[in-house]
Amino acid sequence: MPLTAVEGLTLGELDTNCWIVSDGQGGPLVVIDPAGEPDVVIEAIRGRAVAAVVLTHGHFDHLGAASAVLAVTGAPLLVHSADAAAVTNAAANGGLVFGFDAVAPAPDRELEDGDVVTAGALRLEVLYTPGHTPGSICLYDADGGPHLFSGDTLFAGSVGRTDFPGGDARELRASIGRLAVLPADTLVHPGHGPDTTIAREARSNFFWPRA
Protein backbone atom coordinates (compact mmCIF):
# COMPACT_ATOMS: atom_id res chain seq x y z
CA MET A 1 0.00 0.00 0.00
CA PRO A 2 1.40 3.44 -0.90
CA LEU A 3 2.49 5.59 2.00
CA THR A 4 0.43 8.60 2.99
CA ALA A 5 1.87 11.86 1.62
CA VAL A 6 2.28 14.60 4.24
CA GLU A 7 3.25 18.21 3.51
CA GLY A 8 3.75 20.69 6.34
CA LEU A 9 3.49 24.49 6.45
CA THR A 10 4.29 26.68 9.45
CA LEU A 11 2.00 29.68 9.40
CA GLY A 12 0.97 32.84 11.21
CA GLU A 13 2.18 34.78 14.20
CA LEU A 14 2.13 31.73 16.47
CA ASP A 15 4.00 29.41 14.06
CA THR A 16 1.12 26.98 13.76
CA ASN A 17 1.58 23.84 11.69
CA CYS A 18 -0.81 23.22 8.81
CA TRP A 19 -0.76 19.71 7.36
CA ILE A 20 -1.72 18.86 3.78
CA VAL A 21 -2.33 15.12 3.55
CA SER A 22 -3.19 12.71 0.74
CA ASP A 23 -3.21 8.98 0.02
CA GLY A 24 0.04 9.01 -1.95
CA GLN A 25 -1.81 7.80 -5.04
CA GLY A 26 -2.90 11.14 -6.45
CA GLY A 27 -6.13 11.25 -4.46
CA PRO A 28 -7.69 14.43 -3.08
CA LEU A 29 -6.21 16.32 -0.18
CA VAL A 30 -7.23 16.83 3.41
CA VAL A 31 -6.07 20.20 4.78
CA ILE A 32 -5.61 20.15 8.55
CA ASP A 33 -5.51 23.46 10.46
CA PRO A 34 -5.10 26.14 7.76
CA ALA A 35 -3.75 28.53 10.36
CA GLY A 36 -3.13 31.70 8.40
CA GLU A 37 -1.34 33.15 5.35
CA PRO A 38 -4.05 31.95 2.95
CA ASP A 39 -1.97 32.69 -0.15
CA VAL A 40 0.70 30.28 1.10
CA VAL A 41 -1.83 27.53 1.77
CA ILE A 42 -3.57 27.99 -1.57
CA GLU A 43 -0.25 27.94 -3.40
CA ALA A 44 0.69 24.70 -1.63
CA ILE A 45 -2.59 23.10 -2.70
CA ARG A 46 -1.67 23.97 -6.31
CA GLY A 47 -5.17 23.48 -7.67
CA ARG A 48 -5.50 19.92 -6.42
CA ALA A 49 -8.88 18.68 -5.27
CA VAL A 50 -9.53 19.05 -1.54
CA ALA A 51 -11.89 16.55 0.08
CA ALA A 52 -12.08 18.32 3.44
CA VAL A 53 -10.63 21.02 5.65
CA VAL A 54 -10.38 19.75 9.23
CA LEU A 55 -9.70 21.78 12.38
CA THR A 56 -8.15 19.87 15.27
CA HIS A 57 -9.78 22.40 17.59
CA GLY A 58 -11.45 25.77 17.54
CA HIS A 59 -8.68 28.17 18.54
CA PHE A 60 -8.06 31.22 16.35
CA ASP A 61 -4.47 30.33 15.51
CA HIS A 62 -5.57 27.15 13.71
CA LEU A 63 -8.21 28.61 11.40
CA GLY A 64 -7.07 31.96 10.02
CA ALA A 65 -6.94 30.79 6.40
CA ALA A 66 -9.97 28.52 6.56
CA SER A 67 -12.45 30.89 4.92
CA ALA A 68 -10.14 31.58 1.96
CA VAL A 69 -9.26 27.91 1.45
CA LEU A 70 -12.91 26.91 1.60
CA ALA A 71 -13.84 29.58 -0.92
CA VAL A 72 -11.18 28.48 -3.40
CA THR A 73 -11.63 24.73 -3.04
CA GLY A 74 -15.33 24.33 -2.27
CA ALA A 75 -14.36 21.78 0.38
CA PRO A 76 -16.45 21.17 3.51
CA LEU A 77 -15.23 22.31 6.93
CA LEU A 78 -15.07 19.63 9.64
CA VAL A 79 -14.80 20.38 13.38
CA HIS A 80 -15.66 18.41 16.51
CA SER A 81 -19.14 19.22 17.75
CA ALA A 82 -17.88 20.60 21.08
CA ASP A 83 -15.80 23.29 19.32
CA ALA A 84 -18.18 23.95 16.42
CA ALA A 85 -19.67 27.14 17.85
CA ALA A 86 -16.30 28.59 18.87
CA VAL A 87 -14.86 28.74 15.36
CA THR A 88 -17.34 31.38 14.24
CA ASN A 89 -16.77 33.71 17.22
CA ALA A 90 -13.52 35.60 17.84
CA ALA A 91 -14.30 35.91 21.54
CA ALA A 92 -15.01 32.18 21.95
CA ASN A 93 -12.01 31.05 19.87
CA GLY A 94 -9.55 33.07 21.93
CA GLY A 95 -8.59 35.53 19.25
CA LEU A 96 -9.79 38.73 20.88
CA VAL A 97 -7.64 38.10 23.95
CA PHE A 98 -4.56 38.32 21.71
CA GLY A 99 -5.85 41.03 19.38
CA PHE A 100 -6.94 38.78 16.50
CA ASP A 101 -10.36 38.62 14.91
CA ALA A 102 -9.93 35.41 12.89
CA VAL A 103 -13.07 33.32 12.47
CA ALA A 104 -14.18 30.47 10.25
CA PRO A 105 -17.59 29.66 8.78
CA ALA A 106 -19.92 27.32 10.62
CA PRO A 107 -18.74 23.76 9.99
CA ASP A 108 -20.41 21.64 7.34
CA ARG A 109 -19.89 18.49 9.41
CA GLU A 110 -19.54 18.12 13.16
CA LEU A 111 -17.18 15.30 14.04
CA GLU A 112 -17.46 12.77 16.86
CA ASP A 113 -15.08 10.19 18.28
CA GLY A 114 -14.58 7.28 15.90
CA ASP A 115 -15.67 9.14 12.78
CA VAL A 116 -13.50 8.63 9.69
CA VAL A 117 -12.45 11.38 7.28
CA THR A 118 -11.83 9.88 3.85
CA ALA A 119 -10.05 11.21 0.77
CA GLY A 120 -9.39 8.63 -1.91
CA ALA A 121 -7.68 5.74 -0.13
CA LEU A 122 -6.76 7.95 2.84
CA ARG A 123 -8.64 7.19 6.07
CA LEU A 124 -8.17 9.47 9.07
CA GLU A 125 -9.84 8.24 12.25
CA VAL A 126 -11.08 10.90 14.65
CA LEU A 127 -9.75 10.41 18.17
CA TYR A 128 -11.57 12.65 20.64
CA THR A 129 -8.88 14.12 22.92
CA PRO A 130 -10.37 16.95 24.99
CA GLY A 131 -8.38 18.97 27.47
CA HIS A 132 -6.76 21.76 25.49
CA THR A 133 -10.27 22.68 24.35
CA PRO A 134 -13.57 20.87 24.88
CA GLY A 135 -13.58 19.72 21.25
CA SER A 136 -9.92 18.90 20.61
CA ILE A 137 -9.30 15.93 18.33
CA CYS A 138 -6.40 14.04 16.84
CA LEU A 139 -6.51 12.37 13.43
CA TYR A 140 -4.97 8.90 13.19
CA ASP A 141 -3.85 7.23 9.97
CA ALA A 142 -3.21 3.58 10.74
CA ASP A 143 -2.88 2.38 7.14
CA GLY A 144 -0.48 4.72 5.39
CA GLY A 145 1.95 5.46 8.22
CA PRO A 146 1.07 5.22 11.00
CA HIS A 147 0.63 8.98 11.38
CA LEU A 148 -1.00 11.03 14.14
CA PHE A 149 -2.02 14.64 13.55
CA SER A 150 -2.19 15.72 17.16
CA GLY A 151 -3.21 19.38 17.04
CA ASP A 152 -2.46 21.00 20.39
CA THR A 153 -3.05 17.84 22.41
CA LEU A 154 0.50 16.47 22.13
CA PHE A 155 3.75 18.21 21.25
CA ALA A 156 7.35 17.01 21.11
CA GLY A 157 8.27 16.96 24.79
CA SER A 158 5.10 18.61 26.03
CA VAL A 159 1.31 18.82 25.84
CA GLY A 160 -1.22 21.51 25.14
CA ARG A 161 -2.04 24.26 27.60
CA THR A 162 -5.11 23.91 29.79
CA ASP A 163 -5.23 27.42 31.28
CA PHE A 164 -7.37 28.90 28.49
CA PRO A 165 -11.17 28.97 28.87
CA GLY A 166 -12.51 25.47 28.31
CA GLY A 167 -9.21 23.80 29.14
CA ASP A 168 -9.20 20.88 31.56
CA ALA A 169 -5.97 19.32 32.84
CA ARG A 170 -7.64 16.13 34.03
CA GLU A 171 -9.25 15.56 30.64
CA LEU A 172 -5.95 16.23 28.89
CA ARG A 173 -4.18 13.63 31.03
CA ALA A 174 -6.83 11.11 30.04
CA SER A 175 -6.42 12.07 26.39
CA ILE A 176 -2.65 11.56 26.54
CA GLY A 177 -3.33 8.15 28.05
CA ARG A 178 -5.40 7.32 25.00
CA LEU A 179 -2.55 8.27 22.67
CA ALA A 180 -0.05 6.27 24.73
CA VAL A 181 -1.49 2.99 23.44
CA LEU A 182 -0.81 3.82 19.79
CA PRO A 183 2.02 1.95 18.05
CA ALA A 184 5.47 3.11 19.12
CA ASP A 185 6.50 3.93 15.55
CA THR A 186 3.58 6.34 15.03
CA LEU A 187 4.90 9.58 13.56
CA VAL A 188 3.32 12.51 15.39
CA HIS A 189 2.66 15.76 13.51
CA PRO A 190 1.72 18.37 16.14
CA GLY A 191 0.02 21.74 15.91
CA HIS A 192 3.22 23.55 16.88
CA GLY A 193 6.88 22.56 16.83
CA PRO A 194 8.72 19.59 15.33
CA ASP A 195 7.50 16.10 14.58
CA THR A 196 8.04 13.37 17.12
CA THR A 197 7.06 9.73 17.65
CA ILE A 198 5.01 7.92 20.25
CA ALA A 199 8.14 6.00 21.28
CA ARG A 200 10.12 9.21 21.84
CA GLU A 201 7.35 10.74 23.92
CA ALA A 202 7.02 7.57 26.00
CA ARG A 203 10.71 7.87 26.89
CA SER A 204 11.00 11.58 27.57
CA ASN A 205 7.70 13.43 27.88
CA PHE A 206 7.13 14.50 31.50
CA PHE A 207 3.36 14.32 30.97
CA TRP A 208 3.34 10.78 29.65
CA PRO A 209 1.41 8.25 31.75
CA ARG A 210 3.66 6.01 33.84
CA ALA A 211 2.91 2.50 34.98
N, C-alpha and C positions, 0 to 999 in steps of 0.2 A: 504494500500500500504506500502511495507517495506520502512524503512527510508534509505536514502543514507548513505553509509559508507564512512567516511572521515578519512584518516591517514595523519598526518603531520610530516615532517622532517625539521629540521633547519640545513642549509648547508652552507659551504664556509666561506670565510673570512668576509663577510658582513652579516652573519647570516640570509640568505634568506630562506623563507619558501617554501618548495616544498609540494604540496598536491597530494595525491594518492586517487582517488575517484572511487567508484563503486556503482552499483544500490542496494547493500545490499541483492541481490539474487544470488550471485555467478557469476554475469556477468563480462565482461572484464573491465579493468581499464582504466581510463584517468589519465595521469600523467601531472600535471600542474607545470611548472617552475622547471625542474630538474637543480638546481642551481649549483651544484658541487658535489664533493665526489661521483663519479659514483658507486664505490663499495657499498656504503651505500644505494644508490637508488636501485641498482639492487638487493641487498639482501632484501630490503623491498618489492620489487615486487614478490619475491619468485617464479619465474617461471610462474606466472599467465599471462594470455593473456592481452595485452595492445592494446586498440582500437585506441588510439591517444596520442601523446605528444603535449601539448598546451603551448605556451608561452604567458603570459599576456602582454608582451611587449619585445622589442628587446635589452634591456640592458644586458651587459656581465654577471652581477651577477645573472641572472635568467636562464642561458643557459649552464653553464659550463659542465654539465653531459649529455647534450642532445645527442651529437654524440654517446657516449657509450651506452646510453639507447636505442637509435634507432637501433644501430647495434645488440644489444642483442635481442630486441623484434620484430624487423621488422615493428614497428608501423610508421605511417605517422606523420610528423611534421606540426603543424598548427600554423600560425601566422597571425595577421592582415596585410592586404596588405600594409598599410602605414609604417610598420616596417619590412617588409619582406626582404628588401635589407640590412638592418642594421645588421641582425643576422649573416651574413656571413663575416663581416668586423670588425676587432677589433678596427679600428679607429672610424667607424660609431657607434659601439655599446657601446662606452665609455670606453672600457677596457684599451686601451693604455694610457689614461690619468692617470690611477691608476696602471699601470705596469702589466696589465693582457692581455693575448693574446687569451682569450677564444672566440671561434666562434662556430656556429652551421651550419649544412648543409642548403642549400636553402630549404624553406618549400615545402612540397608536396601539401598543400592547403592553399590558402590565404583567410582569414576570412573577413567577412563584418558584419556590424550591422544587428542583427536579424537572423543570421545563427544559426543553432543548431548543437552541437556536441553530438553524440549519442554513447552509449556503453551499450548494453543490454537494460534495461528499463530506464537507466539514460539519461536525456535530459538536456544539459547545453546550455542555450541561450546566445549568444554573445551580450553583451552590449558595444557599442563603446563609450569609455570614454577617449578621448584624453586630453592632458594637460601635463602629466608627460613626455610622448613621443607622437609623432604624431599618433602612432598606438596602444596606450594603450587600452586594453579591460578589462572588468570584465566578469565573467561567472556566470550566475544565474540559480539556480536549484529551480524552483517553486514547484515541485511535491514531492520531497523526503526530504524537509527541512522545510522552505526554507533556502537555503544556497547561499551566494555570495562569490565568489573567486575574490578578489578585486585587486590583483596585487599591484602595487605601486600607485594606484589612491586614495585609502582610507585606513588609518591606524586607530588604536585605538587612539583617541584623536588628530589626525593630518591627513594630506594629503601628497601626493607625492610632491617632489621638482619640481620646474619648472625652475631652473637656469642652467640646463644642455642644451646643444644644442638640439633644437627641442622642448623644453618645452614651455608652454604657459599658464600663470596664468589665463587668461580670459577663455580659453577653459576648464581648470581644474575646475574652479568655475561652469561652465555650466554642466560639467560631474557630479560633486557632487550634483547639483540640480536634475539630472536625478536619482541618487541613492536615494535621499531623499524621493521619492514617493514609494519606495519598502515597503513591510509590516514591521511593527515595530519589529516583532519577527524574522526577517531575521538574521541568524547567519553569521557574516562576518569573512572570513578567509583571512587575508591580506598577502602581500608579505614579510613583516617584522613585528616582534612584535606579541603581543597576539591577540587572537580572540576578537571580540566585537559584538555588535548588532546595527542594525539601530536605535532602540530606544535609546540606550546609546549615540550614536553619536549625535542624535537629541537634547539630553539634554545638552551635555557637549563639543562638538567639536566646537572650535572657528570658523572653516571654514564652518560650516553648514549654509545653507541658512536660513534666518530669514524672517518671514512674515512682 
